[in-house]
Amino acid sequence: MASHIDIGDVVGQYEITDILGAGGMATVYRGVHRSGLGMVAAIKVLHAHYARNIEIVERLRVEARALARLQHPNIVQIFDFIDNDGQCAIITELVDGRSLRAILKDDPSTPLDPNRALELFVQIVQGMEHAHAKSCLHRDLKPDNLMVTVEGRIKILDFGIASLIDTDRITTTGRAFGTPAYMAPEQFEGMELVDERSDIYSLGVTLWEMLAGAGARPKGVPIWRLGLRDIDMLHERDVPVDFLDLIKVMVVKPQQERIGSCSELLDALAVIVQDRYDTGQLEGYEPSQMMLSPEEIEDTSPLQDSPGRAAMGAAQPKTVAGATHLFRTLTRRLPNQGEARAGPAGLRVTNIHPRATSFVGREDELSAMAGLFQQGARLVTLLGPAGTGKTRLAQVFASERVQDYPGGVWFCDLATAKADDAMLSSVASVLEVPLGAKDPEGGLVQTLNGRGPTLLVLDHLEQIASGTGRVLSKLMSDAPDTWFIATSRSPLKIEGEQQLPVGPLTLPSSQDPQVEAVEDNPAVRLFVDRARAVKHDFQLDATNVGDIVQLVHELDGLPLAVELAAARIKVLTPSMILQRLGRRFDLLRSAPSSQGDQATTLYGSLDGSWDLLNPWERAALVQLAVLAGSFFLEAAEAVIDLSDWHDAPWALDVIQALADHSLLRVLPPDEEVGQPRYELLRSVRAYTREKLDRDPQTASDLGQGGAGASQTAEERHSAYFCSFGQPQFIDSLDAPGGLARRQILRRSQADLRVTIERALAGRDATAAALALCALHEVERFGGYSAGLLSLCAQVLAHDQLAGPQRVRVLVLRGRLQRLVGQPDAAHADLQAAMELARDNGDTSNEGMVVYALAALARNRGRAHEAQAGYREALKLHRQIGARRREAATLGDLASLLWRQGELEEARALYQQALVLHRDVGHRRAEGIHLAELASLERARGELDAAKSHYETALQIHRELGAKRSEGLVLTNLGLLHHQEGRLDQARATFEQALAIGREMGNRPNEAVVLGNLGDLALDAGDLEAARSHLTEALALCRDIGLRVGEGAFLGSMAVLCAREGRTDDARAHLQAGEDILRDTGNDLELAKLLCRRGQLEGLVGSKVTAQATLVEAQSVAQRLGAGPDSELGRSLADLRAVLAAGAPPQDEAEAETELG
């Protein structure tokens, strides 16, 4: 969501068409739904500075989620909550009307007619009764938050959310919030005292204002409170005494003496209404037509004639009919008024009975259903695979709305209905009406129209093979007062249908699960709830939380599977259930009930979906089941082969059909690739394998699409994913368009591992090697896993792995061993690869091995050996025209040479490498060597050029998603910031690099960054932090054999020792570091260490030794071309200053404080 919203922008699924108003904390817009159905909404967007307040946004999110459960005609419905890209918005029903405050202000001196006030007030209380039943308080009821629609219906606004986003109230966290004139006394004491009676107090003040008029409150009183004198004043305005008594018990100060609930309040109102009817005070009053059904408008029957009214001999006036039925729901609350769930003519109003088990989760789906109906939908289809709980969701939603449908809320189970006539018979049976033989559809329509507003829940509608669309379309067109909820595994595809996907429950994070973090997750809550049903003392705790989280993931969050697994808790622990998931369909089944119901099984539920498929759809499902993870269309097309069916559609249409059957999930488009991904649930994949094993006839019926085709699909699967390991594909990852290809590769990890396992089991060494090379490319960018070296060992142990593929795997393992600090093992593998390549006359792979050996020698500090290796590799690459490898080798050789003082050649080689990289389109290598050139410039003091090149390199790596290379550039950029004296920025940059290094398993860079953080802490005077970082850096350098890093950071440790007054330790560290750096041939780091040694010797009086180190360091600087602004140049200036001071030997502590 953009930071600024204009007309035409889109928020959620709504296009902004107008600004409705703005306040201190939010702006309200009018939006139109993009479906084209004309659905409108109010969109309240928090101002940017409040949207950045985490506390406000989180409170708003929790409140919105709770309020989404409030589905009542007198409460404004929340459609959606959006928190995205720094902005926060709530999307609600748009009310066409005016606030009660505005109506009262039309004539402040004139109050509402008591009957009109009753009509409106009853609606307010009914809405609040529903809210309190859902454990939600308003806390700020007042005329401003009550809208009256053009039809005369009350809508309660800002329910609970008002306390967060309006400004004309007290909002002190932990104390009181509300509007003082309407606040109950206990609200001033603290929120822990607030309950339903606090809202009733606010309702009492509101009712008084409706009967007294807007102008009745005294003027000039800053904080006015309603008192007994104000209430008694109503008697002077001819307000009946019953109203006065009611208001007094609503606003009495002691909470315990107040009316206790909205239900009690409605009972009291019912008595007032009946009395007004008996005494003829409703005569002549015409209520709002919105509150009446067509039958009620025509109906002229009385409420309940009392002896008193009969004795008066009063006639029934025409206008009493509307009032009579307006308050019918109230008079039912009186004794002998019938059962609460009785409808017209004594008919039952629902056949949905409360369930014994609790309903868990699905708040978003319930809110979405309510939003669709309130926006005008008449048919909402809940779409989802077997076991997602569509039926329970439909029943819960429908049962909460019985009061909204006088014609009833009816559940129709169509599981056994296979045709449209069976569906009609099932619905008629539920409604207890006969169908005419000549026109059954017309008869059903006539029945529905005679009942008034009715809600039908049509369950398992996918079972009906034909006619469903025609029959439902007729019912929708000819029975306009009937609304429908359908559950189906496939879309109905009829006009007016609103589809609502119902997928598995949201899953918790599987990373280090903690009880507090996952206990509110719906999948976990469902498991725990159902487990307690069979084992009352079952608890989610630290001993089982990891197993439960893994279990709900393995079950895909599928409610049926979770419930069936939880039922096993009576005899199994969560870990034991996990161990037995290999036989999931035997495990996930219930026993037959004592009432004779058949056992529920996950397999049986999926069988229902299988039966709806035609043969080629079944074959495609079996073939797609070989894919281990989510996949793109290209992978699906590679494994699907339907050539045995001449009339079968192409793969794309079959995928669409499987998605329509809810057997295949369509995931949102991948941002980098720009294509959607597809996914089979684990249970669906397992079902296809089980189906073929249990039912050999199925495989036979599918012909080559059965067991034989499944094996063929595995071969096609391997061929497709092995292509990712070919050198041409790997080279293309760094070419234009490589980011999308790399993302496809990253998404293929699970399938690559399956391919390796299958190839090893099937003795296909080449396939195993190719898939391993592809997997290495994934992990090189995303971080190496602990098991990759083990996979290398398994593939190399294959006796049929030979030739070029064996060389590639040896080189791959050698690189991994170098990165994890096993240089000797790496050298052994690379030597073995060298011998094999030369024996086979394989010049291409020989050049690759020589290059890898040179990189290893450089990593071990053997500069001369590395230089010779790079030059030999260059010759081999040029011999076969391997320009990409030539460019990479030129850049790495340049990096080595400039650190050895060969500045001009290094710069020239960098330029050659960059030209070649751009020519062959190798963007990642261009970024690497551009950063290396920047490091050369930084060493020479050319800081502006260095910074520009670092930033360009960083942009390249981020575009490619090359995190390992990004971490290296950040390390060097941190050094530049340090050199510029921007210590805070340097620290932040180093910390980013360290996090990436650890994530990627790049231990050499981790060691370098730790040492750099130590140097930074030294300059900041934080000796404790410096010691911690340097100690860790040196240990890591020694562990992985990073000798250059060890030598350089020994010099840093010497500075630390000197500042602590330990001169002898400082000299020892300097000598050890100098020995290492002379041995490795790294002149730059050697010169920097010599400067530190010279400063130490100069400050303690050994000026001859200091002068000698200066001469040598200056010689290196000249050779490297290090200017005065370079890091080395500044170190030389510090050393010259010490020597120029000519000071006699000082106290060690004073001298050493200046060192470094």
N, C-alpha and C positions, 0 to 999 in steps of 0.2 A: 504494500500500500504506500502510495507516495506521501511525502511529508506535507504537501499542500493539496487540497482537494478542490477541483474545479468541476463545473457543470460538464457532464459527459464522462467523467472519471468513473471507474468501476470499483466498488467496495463489496467484497464477497461476491455474490451473484447479482448485485444490484447496480444499475447505472444511475448516477446522480443526475436528477433533473431540476432540482430547486433547493434553495436554502430556506428552511422553515423558521429558523431562529438561532440565536447565539447567546450564551451566558458566560459567566466568569470562568467556567471550567470546560465547557463543551459547546460544540455547534451541532445543530440538528438539521439533517438534510432529508429531502424526499428522494426516494429511489424507486426505480421500476425494475422488476425481475427480468433477467436477460432471456428467459424462456420464451418471451413473446406472448405470454398469456395475459399480460396487463396487470400482474400482481404488483402492488405497491407496498412500501414499507417506510417507516421512519428510521433514520440512521443517525445515531448520536455518537459523535466522534470527540473523544477527549482532546483538549488542546495539547500541543506537543510536550510542554514541560510537565504536564500531569501524566501523559502517556509514558514518559521516561521514569516515572516514580514507581519502582517495582512493587512497593507496598500497596499503592492504590490499585494498580493493575491486577495484582494477585487477589486482593479483596473483591475487586469487581468480577474476576473470573469465577471465584468460588460462589459468590452471590448469584451470578447469572446461571451457573450450573444448577443451583438449587431451585431458582425461580423457573427454570425451564420445565420443571415438573408441574407448575401451576397452570392447569388447563381449565379455564372457566370463562363463560361468556362475559363476565363482569370484571375480568382482569386482562389488561393489555398483555398480549402474548409476545414473549421473546422468541424471535426466529433464529438468531445466530449471535455469536460472540466472536470477535476477531481481534487478535493481538499479533500484529505482523509488522516487521520493519519499522519499529519505533512508534507505531500508532495503535490505538485501541478504540474499538467501536462496538456498539451494541445495536443490533438490528431488531426492530420490534414492529408489531402491527401499527399501521398508520390510522389514527382515529380522526374521523371527519366529524368535528363537533366543537364545543366550547367547554371551558372549564366551569365547574360549579361556581367558582369564585366570580367569573365573568358574568354568569347568569344572575347571581345575587346582586352584583353591582349595577345591573341594568336599571334598577330602581331601589337604591339602598334603603329607602324608608319603608318599602313594601316587602313583607316576608312571603315565602311560598305558601300557597294554599295547603292546609294539612294533608289533604288527599294526595296532592302532587308531591309533597315532602315524603309521605309514606311510600309512594311508588318508587321514588329514587332511593330512599334510605334502605328499603327492603333489599334492593339490588346490591347496595354497598355491603350490607351485612351478609348477604348470601355469598358474595365474593370472598369476604373475609373468613366466613365459616370454612370455605374450601381451603383457603390458605393456611388457616390454623390447623386444619386436619393434616396438612402436609408439613407441619412444624415450622412454618414460616411466619414471622412477624413483619408488620410494615414499619412501625416505629415513627411514622411521620404522616399519619392520616390528617387531611385538612382539605378544604374546598379546592385549593390550588392543584392537588394531586388527584382530583376526581373529574373526569371528562364526561360530558353528556353528549351522546351522538345525536345526529340530526333525527334519528328515529326514536330518541328518548331513552336509549340504553346507557347505563352507567359503565364506565371503564375506569378501573383503578390504575393509576400511573405510577411509575418510578417505584415499583414495589421492592423495598429494601435497598435498591440501587440508589434511591434518592439520597440516602444518608451519605453517599460517597461523592456524588457529582453535582450537588447543588450548593450554593454559597450562602443562602439566607438562613442558616441554621448553625447550631452548635455542633461541632464535629470533633471534639477532643477525644482521641483514642483512649479507651479504658474508662471514660467517664460517661457523659450524657451526649446523645445527639437526637435532634428533633427540632421542632419549632415551638418555642416556649409556651405560647398561648394554648397549644393543643397537647402539650406534654403532660403525662400523668406524673404525680408527685414523685413516684419512685424512680422515674427516669432521671431526675436531678441527682439521685443518690448514687447511681452507677448501673451499668448495663446488666450486671448479674441479677438484679431484682426485676427486670422487665419480663413480662409474660403476656398472655392473651388479654388479660384485664387492662394492660397498659394501652393496647389498641382500642379497647372498649371505651376507655376514658376519652380518647381522641374522637371516637365516634359520637360520644355524648355531646362534646363541645360543638362538633359539626352539626348534629341534629338541632341543637339550640340555635345555632346561627341560621340554619335554614328556616326555622320557625319565627325567629326574631327579626331577621333582615340584616343585610350587610352593615347598615348604619347604626345598629343597636349597641355596638361596642363603644365604650366611652372614649372621647377624643383626648389626646395629649397624655395618655398613660403609656409609658415606655414598655412595660411588661405587664399586660393585663392578664388576669386569671378569672375564669368563670366562678361566680359565687352564687349562694342561695338567693340573694336579692335579685340577681340577674334572671335566675330561673323563675322566681315568683312573678317577675315583671311580665312573663308571657301570659299570665292569667288576664292581665289588663288588655291583652290583644286578642282575647277570646280564643286562646289556644286551650283545647280540652285538658282537664286536670290529669287525665291518664298520661298524656305526653310529659307533663311536668314531673309526675312521680317517676316515670321511666328514666328521664334525664337525670334525676337526683340519684337514683341507684346506679347509674352509669358513671357518674363523676364524683361519687363520694370518695373522700381522701383515703381512708384505710382500704388497702387493696383487698383485704379479706371480706369486706362488706360490699364490695362491688359485684355486679352481675358477673358470673364466673366464666361464661363462654358465649360465643356467637350463637350457638344452638339455643342456649337459654334465652338470649335476646330475641331470637326469631320466635320462640314460643310466646314471649311477652307481646311481641308485635302481632302475632296471630290473634291473641285475645282482643287487642285494640281493634283490629280489622273486623273481627266478628261482631264486636259491640257496635262499631260504626255501621255495619251492615244491618244489624238488628234494629237500630234506631233511625235508619233511613238516611244516614249522613253520607252514604256513597252515591245517593241518587243525584243524577245530573253531572256526575264526574266522568269524563271520557279519558281513559288512560292512553298511553302511547301505543300505536298499533304494532310497533316492533315487538311488544311484549306478548302479543297474542298470536296463536295459531289460527288458520282459517276456520277450523271447527269451533274454536272458542269465540271468534267474532260472531258466528252464526248462533252459537248456543245461548239460550235464554234461561237455562235452569239456574235456580238459586244456589247459593253456597250450601247453607244448612239452616233452614227456617227454624227459628227458636220459638218457644211458646209466646214470648214477649212480642215478637214481630207479628206473629199470627193474630194475637189479640188486637194489635193496632189496626189490622185489616188493610195494611198497606199493599197497594198494587205493585207489581214488578215493572219498573220503567224500562224502556228500551236501552237507555244508556247504562243501566246497572249491569247488563250482561258482560260488557268488557271488564268492568271493575271486578265483577264476580270471579271471572277466570284469571284476571291478573293476579289476584291474591289466593287462588286455589291452593298453591303449594304451601301457603302459610296456614290456611285453615285445616289442611291435612295434619298439621302438627297438634291440633286439638284432639281431645279424647273422642273415640268412636268415629274417626274420620277415615279409617281404612289403613291398610298396611302401607309402609313407606315405599314399597316397590310395586304398588298397584298402578296400572295405567288406565286409559279410557275403557269404559265398560267392564272394569274389573280384570282386564287381561294382564298377564305377567308382562313385564317390560324387558326382561333379559333371561337368557338361559345360561349365562356365564356365571359359574359359581366360584367362590374363592378357592384358591389352591392351598394345599397344606405347606408347600415350600415357599420360601421368600423369593421375590424377584430381584435379581442382582444386575446392576449396570443398566446400559441402554438409555441413559439420560439424553444423549444427543439424538438418538433415533426417535424417542418419544417427542422431543421438542420439534424435530423436523416434521414428524407426522402432523402434529398440531398446526405447525406453520403452513403446511400444504393445504389442510382443510380450511384454515382461516383465510387463506388466500384464494379460495374458490374451487379447489379440487373436489371432485365427487368420487373419484376412484383412485385410491392409493394402493399400488402393488408393492408388497414387501418381497424383494428379490434376494435369493441367497441359496447357497448349497444346503444339502441335508445337514441337519444338526446344528444350525446356527440359532435356533430358537425363534423362528419367525412366528410360529403359532402362539407361543407364550407372549411375545411382544404384542401381537395383534389383540390378544385377549385382555392384557393389562390395559392397553390404551382404550379399548372399547368399554371395558367395565367401569372405567373412571368417568365415563360420559353418559351414563344411563339417564341422568337428569336432563341432558340436552336433547334427548330424542323421545318425545311422548309416544311415538309408535313403537319404541323398543329398540334394544340392541341385541342382535341375534347372531349366534355363532353356528355356522354350517360346515360340518366336516365332510369334505368331498373326496376323501382318500379312496373310497371304493367306487366313486362315480367315474365312469369312463366315457360318457357322452353327454350331450347337452340335455337330453330328456331326463337322464339320471340326475343331473344337476338341478333341474327344475323340480323334480320330485323331492330331492333332499331339502331344498329351500322350503317347499310347501309343507313338508313334514315338520320342519322346525317351527314354522309359523302356525301349524295346526289348522291348515285350511285345505280343502279339496281342490283339485285342479280339474277344469273341464276337459273332456276328451277332445273336443273340437279345437279349442284354442287355449292350450295350457299357459302359453306365455301371456296372453291377454288376461286370463284369469288371475295370474300372479300379479300383473301390473295393477289390476283393479283392486286386489287385496292390499297392496302396498299403498296405493293412493288413498284408500279408506282409513289407513292407520295414521296418516300424518308423518312428520319427520321420523325417519327410521334409519338405523345403521345396520348393514349386513356385513358380517365377516365371512368371507368365502375362503376356506382353508384347503390347501393342496389343490389349487386350481390347475396345476400343470398336469394332473391326471386325466383331464378331459381332452380327448384326442382331437375333437373337432367341434365346431359350432359355438365355442365359448365366446368368441368375439361378437358373433351375430346376436346371441342371446343377451349378453351383457350390454351391448350397444342399445338394444331395444329397451331393456330395463332402465338404462340411464336416460334415454330420450323420453320414454312414456311415463316414467315414475320420477318426476323431478324432485320430490321430497324424500328420495331415498339416496343414502350415501353408502359407499362400498369400501371395504378393506379386503384386498386379496393377498393371499400368500402363495408364492409360486417359485419354482426353480427356473422358470423361463418367463420372459415378458409376454404380456397378453397382446400387445401391439394393436390396441384399439384407440380410437379417438378419445381424448380426454384423460387417458391413463397417465398418472404421475408415478414414475418408478422410484422406489427408495431402496437402494442396496442395503442388505443386512449381512455384513460379513462376520468373521470371527471377532471375539472380544479383543479389546486392546491388550497387548502383552506388556509386561514389565521389562525394564532393562535387565539383561542377564549379566551385566558387569558388576561383580562383587555385590550381589543382592543383600540388602539389610532389611530387617523386619519393618522398620519405620518407613522405609522408602517404598515398599511393595504392598503393604497391608491394605491399602485402599484401591489397589488395581482390581478391576472387575473380574479378570480371569482368576486371580488369586483368591479374591473374596468368594467367588462361586465355589471354588474347590474347598475352601475352608468351611463354608456354610454347609455344603452337602456332606462333607466328612463328619461334621458334628452331628448330622442327622443320624448317623450310624454309630458314632463313637462320641458321646456327649462331652468328654473331657479333652477332645482333640484341640491342640493349640498350634498356631503358627509361631515358631520360635527360631532361635539362632541355629538349632540343630537340624532343622528340616527346611528352612527357607530356601536354601540353594537348590535342594531337590525339587521342591514344589515349583519354583520358577522354571527350572529346566523342564519339568514335566508339562507345564502348561504351554511352554514353547514347542515341545515335541508333539503336543496335541493340537497345535496351531491356534490355541485359544477357542477351539470349537466347543460351544457350550455342552452339547450332548456328550462329546468325548470326555470333557472335564468332569461332568456329573457322573458318568459311568466309572471313571477312574477313581473318583472320590468315594464311590460306594464300596470300593475294595479296601478302604482304610480299616474296615472292621477286622480284617485278618492280615493286611499287609501294611508296611510302612511306605512312605513316598519313595524312598530309595529302592525298595523291593518292586514297586510298581514300575519304576523306570527300567529296572533290569529285565522286566518281562514284556517290554513294549515290542520286542521282536515278534511276539504273538499278539499283537494289539487287538485283533478281531475276536480272539478267544477271551482276551482280558476284558474288553470293553463291551460287556453285555450284562443285562440285568436278569434276575430270576423272574419267572411268571408271578404275578401278584395273587393275593388270596382271593381277589374278586374274579379271577379267571382271565385277566388280561394277559396277552402274550408277552413274552420277554422282549425287551427293547435291546436292539443291538446296533452298533455303528455300521456293521456290514450290511444289515438289512436296510438301513436308511439309505446307504449308497446304492444298494441294489435297485431301489426305486428310481434313482436317476439314471442308472445304466439301462433300465428297461425302456426309457424314453428315447434312447439313441437309436439311429439307424446303423447299419453295419459299418459303413466307412467312418462314421463318427466314433464308433467303438474302437475301430482299428487305429484311428489317429490318437485316441486317448491312450491306448496301450503303448503306442510308439513314443508319444510325448512323455510318458512316465519314465523313460530312460534319462531324461534331463534332471539333474540333481538339484538345481536351484532355479531362480528366476531366469528368464531367457528373452532374447529379442526375436523378432519375426524371422530373421535370417537363420537362426539356429533351428527354429521350428520347421521351416521349409527344408532344412538340410536333413532332418530325421524322419519327416513324414513321407511315406510312399504309398499312394492309394491307387497305383496303376492296375491292381486287380479288379477295380470297379470302374468300368468304362464311363458310367454316368456320374461318378463322384466329382464334386466341385474341386477347385484348386485349394491349396492349403489354407490360404487366407480366409476363405469362406467357412472352412471347417473349424478354424480357430474361433471365428465369430460365433458359430453355432455352439461350440463347447462353452464359450463365455455366456451365451444366452441361457444355456442349461445350468449355469452357475457351477460348472465343474472346473472352470479355468478362470482365475482372477486376472483382471486387467489392471496393472499398476500405473500410476501417473507417469507421463513422459519423463525420461531421463534428461536432465538439463543439458548435459554435455553432448549426448547422442541425438537428442531431439526426437526420440521414438519411445513409445510405451514399451513396457516389459510385461511379460505374462508369467503366471505362476500356478502350479498345481499344489494344492495342500498336501502335506505329507500323508495324510490319511487317504487321499484320492490316489496318490502314487502307489501306496501300499495295497489299496483295494484292487488295482489292475493286476498286480502280480498275484495276489491271492485268488482273484477271479479265475485266472488261467490255471492256477494250481488246483483249485477245487473243482473246476468244471472243464474237463478236457473237451467236451462237446463245443464249448464256446470257442476254443482255439480252432477247432475243426470248422465251425460255422464261419469263422472269419477268414478261412483259407490262409493265404500267405500273410494276412494281417494278424494272424494269431501268434502262437508261440514262435513259429519260424520267423515271422516278420519282426517280432520283438528282438530276436537275436540279430536280424539284419539291421534293425534300428540301432542296436548297440554299435554295430560296425560303422554305420553312417555317422553316429554320434562321435565315435573316436576319430574318424577321418576329419570331421569338421573341426573339432577342437585341437587335433594335432597340427592342423594348418597354422594355428597361432604360434607354433614353435619353429616354423620355417624361417630361415634367416631373412628372406624377403619381407615377411610380415613384421618381424621384429625391427628391421630397418625402417619400415613405414611408420612406426610409432613415433618417430622423431621428425617426420616429414609433415607438410601441411595436411591437416585433417587428422593428425596423429592423436590429438586429445580425445576425439570421439572413439577412435579405434582402441586407445588405451582404456577408456571407460568400459567398452564392451569386454575387453580382456579382463579388467578388474572384476566385472560382474560374473565372470566365468570361472572363478576360483574353484567352486564346489565341483563343477563339471570337469575341470582339469584334474583334480585329485581323483575323481571317479575313473577318469580315463587312465591315469597312471596305475591305479589299483587293478583295473580290469586288464591292462596290457601286461602287467607283471604276472597276474594269474594265468593269462593266456599265452605267455611266452612270446609276446610281441615286444622285443627290446627297443626297436626303433620308435614305435608309438610311445612307449614309456619315456624315452629320451626327449622326444619332441614336446610332449605335454609338460615334462619337467622344465624344459627351457622356457616355455611359455609361462609357467607358474613362477619361475625365477624373475621374469620381467614384471609380473604383477607385484611381487614382494619387494623388488628393488625400488619401486616407487612408493609402496604402501607400508613398508616395514617388514623385515625378515622374521619369519616364525621360527620357533625352536625346532620344528619338525622338518625344515627344508633340508638340512644337512643329512638327516636320517633318510629322507627320500633319495637323496643323491647316492648314499651308500647302498640302498636297496637296488637302485637302477644299475649302478656299477657292478654289483654282485651278479648281475644277469650274465651268464656265460655267452649269450648270443649277441651282447652289445659289443660292436667292433667298429673299426674304421672311423670316419668323420664324426659320427654321433658319439662314440666313446670319447673322442678328443674334446668335443664340446662339453660333455658332462664333467670331464676331469677339470677343464678350465673353469667351468661354473663353480665346482666345489672348491677349487683353489682360491677363487675370488672371495667366496663366502668365508673360508678359513682365514684369509688375510683380514677381513673386516671384523671377525670375532676374536682376533688376537692369537691365531694359531699359525705363525709364519713358517715353522718347520714343516708342518703337515701340508701347508699350501705349496711350499717349494717342491715337496715330494710329488704331489699330484701334477704340478706343472711340468716337472722334469719327465714324468711318465707320459704326459700328453705330447711333449716335444719329441720323444723317441718314437712314439706311435705315428705322429704326423710325418716325420722324416722317413720312417720305414715305408710309409705308404706313398711317399712323394707328394704329399698334400701341402702344397705351398700356401694355399689360403689359410688353412688352420695353423700351419707353422708360424705364419706372421702373427696370428692372434695369440699363440702361446708365447712367442718371444716378447710381444707387447705386455702380456700379463706378468711375465717374469721380471720385466723392467719395472713395472709398477710395484711389484713386491720388493725388489731391491731398493727402490726409492723409499718405500715405506719403512724399510729396515735401516735407513740411513746410509746405504751404500751407493753414494751418488755416482761415482765413476762407473760402477757396474751397471747402474740404471741408464746412464747416458749411452754406453755402448749398446745396451739392449734396445733402446729406442731407435738408435741409428740403424741397427740391423733390421728391426721391424719395418722401418721406413723403406728400406730397399726391397723387402719381400712384398710389401703392399704395392709399391710402384711397379714391381715386376709383373703383377697380375692385374693392375689397373683398379685396385681396391681404393677408390678415392675417399670414401667415407672413413675407412680405417687410417688412411694416410693423414687426413685432416686431424683426426683425434690424436694420432701419434705426434704430429708436428706441435700441437698445442701443449701436450704433456712434456715433450722435450724442451719447449720454450720455458715452461714453468720451472723445470729443473735447472736450466742454464742460467737464468737470471739470478737464482739463489746461489749459484756458484760464481757469480760475478761476470758472466758472459752477457752483458746487457744488450749490446747492439744486435747480436745474433738472436737473442731471445725475442726482442721486439719484432725483428723481421719474421721470425718463425710464427709468432702470434698472428701477424698480419696475413701470412700465407694461409694459416689454418682457418682464419675467419672467412677469407675469400672462398676457400674450398667448402666450408660448412654451408655458406649461403648458396653456393652453386649447386650442391647436392641436396639442399633442403634439410640439413641436420640441425634443427633449431636448438635442441637440448645441448648438444656439444658447442654450438655457437655461444649459448649462455654461459657454459662452464668456462670457456677460454676467454670470453669477454671479461668475466670476473677475474680471471688470472691476470689479464692485461691491466685491469684496474689495480690489482695488488702490486704489480710492478710500478705503476704510476704513483701509488701511495708511498711505496718505499723511496721513491725519488722526490717526494714532496709535492707532486703534481696533484693536489687534493681535489680540485674542481673536476678535472678530467676523470680521476678515479671514482668520485662520487657518481658522476653521470653514467659511467660504464657499469658500476655496481647496480644502480637502479634499473638500468636497461636489462641487465642479466636477471635481476630479481623478477622483473615483469615477465620475461621469457619463461622462467621456471614455473612461475605461478600459472601462466596460461597453459602450460603443459601438464600441470599437476605433478611436477617433479620435486617432491618434497625434500628428498635427500640433497639434491643440488641447491634447493632453496635454503636449506640449513647451512650449507657451506658458504653461500654468498652472504647470509646474515652474519655469520661469524666474522667475515672480513669487513663487512660494513660496520660492525661493532668496533672493530679495531680503528677504523677511520674516525668514528665519533670520539673514541678515546683520544686519538691523536689530536683532534680538534679541541679537546678539553670539555666536551659535552658528556660528562660522566653519567648523568641520569639516562640520557638517550642510549649511551653505550650499554649500560646495564640492562635496559629493557630489550635491546636488540640481542644481546648475548643470551638472555633468558629465553627468548623465542627460539634461537638456534639450539640451545640446550634441550628444550622440549622436543624439537624435531629430531635431533640426534638420538635421543633416547627412544622416541617413538619408532624410528626407523632402524634401531639397532646398530647405528653407525658409531662404534666405540672410539675410533680414532678422533672423529670430530667432537665427540663428547669430552674426550680428554683435553683437546685443544681449548674448547670453550671454558672448561673448568679452570684451566690455567690462566686464560684471559680474564676471567672474573676475579681470580686471585690478584693479578696485576692491577686491575681496576680498584680493588679494595685497598691495595697498598697506596695508590695515589690518593684515595679518599681518607686515608689514615685509619681505616678499620682493620687493625692487625689481626683480630680474632677471626673475622670473616676471611681474610687473606690466607691465614694458616689453614683454615678448613678447606678452602677451595684448592690451594696448592698441594696439600697433602693428598687429597683425593685425586687430583690430576696426575701427580707423580706415580701414585700406586697404579692407576689405570695405564699410564704410558709404559710402565715396566711390565704390566701383565700382558699387554698386547704387543710389546716390542716396538713401540713408537719412540725410537731413540732420539730423534731430533727434538721432539716435544719434551722428553726427559731432560736433555741438555739445556734447553731454553728455560724451562721452569725451575731447574736447579739454580740458575742465575737469579730468578725471582725469589726463591727461598733464601738465597744468600742476603738479598736486600732486607727481607723480613728479620733474619737473624741479626743483622747489623743494627737494625732499629731497636731490637730488644737487648742490645749490648753484648751479643755473643759473637765477637769478632772472629775467634778461631773457627767456630761453626760456619760462619759466613765464608771464610777463606776456603774451607774444605768443600763446601757446596760449589763455589766458583771453580775450583780446580777440577772437581768431578765433571761439572758441566762443560768446561773447556775441553777436557779429554774426549768427551763424547762428540762434541761438535766438530773438533778437528778430525776425528775418525770418520764422521759421516760426510764431511766436506760441505757443510752448510755455512757458507761464509757470512751471510747476513746475520743469522742468529749468533754466530761466533763473534762478529764485530760488536753486536749489542751487548753481549756478555763481557767482552773486553772493556767496554766503556764502564760497566758497573765495577769491574775489578779495579780499573784505574781510579775511579772515584774513591773506592774504599782505601786503596793504598795511599792516595794523595791526602786524604783526610787524616790518616793515622801517621803520616810523616814519611812514608816510603815513596818519595817523589821520583826517584830514579826508576823504580818499577812502574809507577804510574805513567811516566813519560814514555817508557818503552811500549806500554799497552796502547797509548795514544797514537804512536807512530804506526803500529800495526793496524789499528782500527781505521785510521785515516786512509791507509793504503787500500783497505777493503772497500771503504766508502767511495773512493775515487774509481775503483774498478767497477763498482755497482752503479755509479752515477747518482749516488744519494745526495740530493740537494739539502740546503739548510733547513727546509721545512719538513723534511722526511723524519720518520721516527729515529733513524740512525743519525741523521744530521743533528737533531736536538740532543741526542745522547752525547754526541761529540762535543757540542757546545757546553753541556753541563760539565763534562770532564775538563775542558779547557778552563772553565771558570774556577774549578777547584785548584788546578795547577797555577793559575794566574794569581790566586789569593796569596800564595806564598806563606801560608800560615804555618807556625811551628806545630809539632805534634800536640794534639788537644786531648782532653779527657775523652775516652772512647765513647761514652754515652752521648756527649754533645756532638762529636764528629759524626757518629753513625746516624744520628737523627736526621742529618741532611742528605744521607745517601739515597740515591735512586730518584 
